[in-house]
Amino acid sequence: MTATVRVAMLILMASIVSSLLLPADSRAEEAQHAVLVTGASTGIGRLIAEKLAADGHFVYAGARKPADIAALSAIENIQGVRLDVTIQSDIDAAVKLVESGGMGLYGVVNNAGVNVLAPLIEIEEDELDFLFDVNIYGPYRITRAFAPQIIESQGRIVNISSISGTLSGPLYGIYSMSKHALEAYTDSLAIEMDILGVKVIGVEPGNYKTNIFHNRCDRMMARGYSAEGSRFEAFVAPRVEQCKNRPVDTDPEPHQVADAVARALFSDSPKEHYLVVPEQRQAGWTIQKALEEVASLNEDHEFSYSRDELVEMLDAALEPPVE
Ligand SMILES: NC(=O)c1ccc[n+]([C@@H]2O[C@H](COP(=O)([O-])OP(=O)(O)OC[C@H]3O[C@@H](n4cnc5c(N)ncnc54)[C@H](OP(=O)(O)O)[C@@H]3O)[C@@H](O)[C@H]2O)c1
């Protein structure tokens, strides 16, 4: 064996040993995985795509406008893909494209989402159709279409829900309905897909600065949304004013959400849900609401639990999750 070959072998052995010494998570993060992100043109989806690509993964980034697809494709490790989650032919073409990419598919991030605000007894039915088509039927269609590839890779599905998956408020009814439904979808899917070796995780962001507010306003203004004649003028009028005045969004950029998605995708033992909020009070609203629901469900029937029993259940639920 020549000296050069001996040196080459030593370098190879050293790199094998050092990779074995790395924590499992770091090894997983080092490997390049292919991940599909829907709604990657702006906001949370864009940051998720950029973060995963910067971490060395390959991202199929779904977008609708040619300019967005081109801008995404210009980023290293990202391929922009035409993908409207309400159009089955787009989805079928995206499945074929990923199949022909030859990298398999480790992850799907169901991120595309829209928001509309209006009182529930005044909102038109076609607004529900519009919102559910994207926020609920979208993840359902995408997951169903890419499931064979995700099962093949024993990969992950991450659904971008919201604190509105727990909270409900005036005017937020149909958005909350869609995110509550997404929570149920995520939990049932997680149980079913676990049988097939696939993990399904929900990420629940609080309020972050993205295009969602402007998109919502554009739609509401285009449809002539007005407080006039509403039975809920006190709630509707400030929202209409807000849309007209377009105040500066002071919420932070959603980098924390992108970080949580990366953990959901690549942590060895991901949590079932990642609440990601930029400030304490948004966590407070959400946790408080969940606890109030427990108290209300437990109240005033013959099978109620005592306070001590509830505390015992809470303690059991608080067992630290393994991440
Ligand atoms: N921002 C927040 O504070 C917040 C909080 C909780 C949860 N979320 C959730 O985060 C997700 C991303 O929203 P965002 O805040 O980042 O808003 P955003 O900037 O408005 O991004 C929404 C994305 O969804 C895409 N989209 C809309 N309709 C689509 C369709 N039919 N097919 C495919 N893509 C479609 C948009 O594409 P176009 O550019 O082509 O319209 C855009 O890429 C949503 O599910 C939202 O509910 C956001």
The ligand as a Gaussian input file, in Angstrom:
#p B3LYP/6-31G(d) Opt

LIG

0 1
 N      -49.067000      34.906000       9.301000
 C      -49.587000      34.473000      10.404000
 O      -49.639000      35.200000      11.406000
 C      -50.121000      33.066000      10.506000
 C      -50.524000      32.609000      11.775000
 C      -51.002000      31.317000      11.896000
 C      -51.061000      30.491000      10.788000
 N      -50.674000      30.963000       9.562000
 C      -50.768000      30.025000       8.434000
 O      -49.543000      30.017000       7.732000
 C      -49.777000      29.592000       6.396000
 C      -49.027000      30.536000       5.453000
 O      -49.620000      31.826000       5.527000
 P      -48.786000      33.165000       5.549000
 O      -49.105000      33.862000       6.795000
 O      -47.375000      32.925000       5.207000
 O      -49.545000      33.994000       4.425000
 P      -49.145000      34.464000       2.952000
 O      -47.895000      35.248000       2.972000
 O      -50.384000      35.102000       2.409000
 O      -48.861000      33.092000       2.201000
 C      -49.893000      32.240000       1.804000
 C      -49.352000      31.311000       0.745000
 O      -50.412000      30.421000       0.348000
 C      -50.486000      30.472000      -1.061000
 N      -51.800000      30.123000      -1.571000
 C      -52.981000      30.744000      -1.434000
 N      -53.943000      30.097000      -2.115000
 C      -53.342000      29.026000      -2.690000
 C      -53.781000      27.980000      -3.515000
 N      -55.053000      27.879000      -3.920000
 N      -52.887000      27.035000      -3.901000
 C      -51.599000      27.122000      -3.531000
 N      -51.107000      28.103000      -2.785000
 C      -51.980000      29.043000      -2.355000
 C      -50.097000      31.895000      -1.448000
 O      -49.767000      31.921000      -2.818000
 P      -50.003000      33.235000      -3.731000
 O      -48.860000      34.167000      -3.438000
 O      -50.006000      32.703000      -5.121000
 O      -51.330000      33.810000      -3.329000
 C      -48.904000      32.062000      -0.521000
 O      -47.780000      31.419000      -1.047000
 C      -51.289000      29.599000       6.203000
 O      -51.765000      28.265000       6.284000
 C      -51.787000      30.411000       7.384000
 O      -53.103000      30.060000       7.743000
 C      -50.209000      32.240000       9.394000

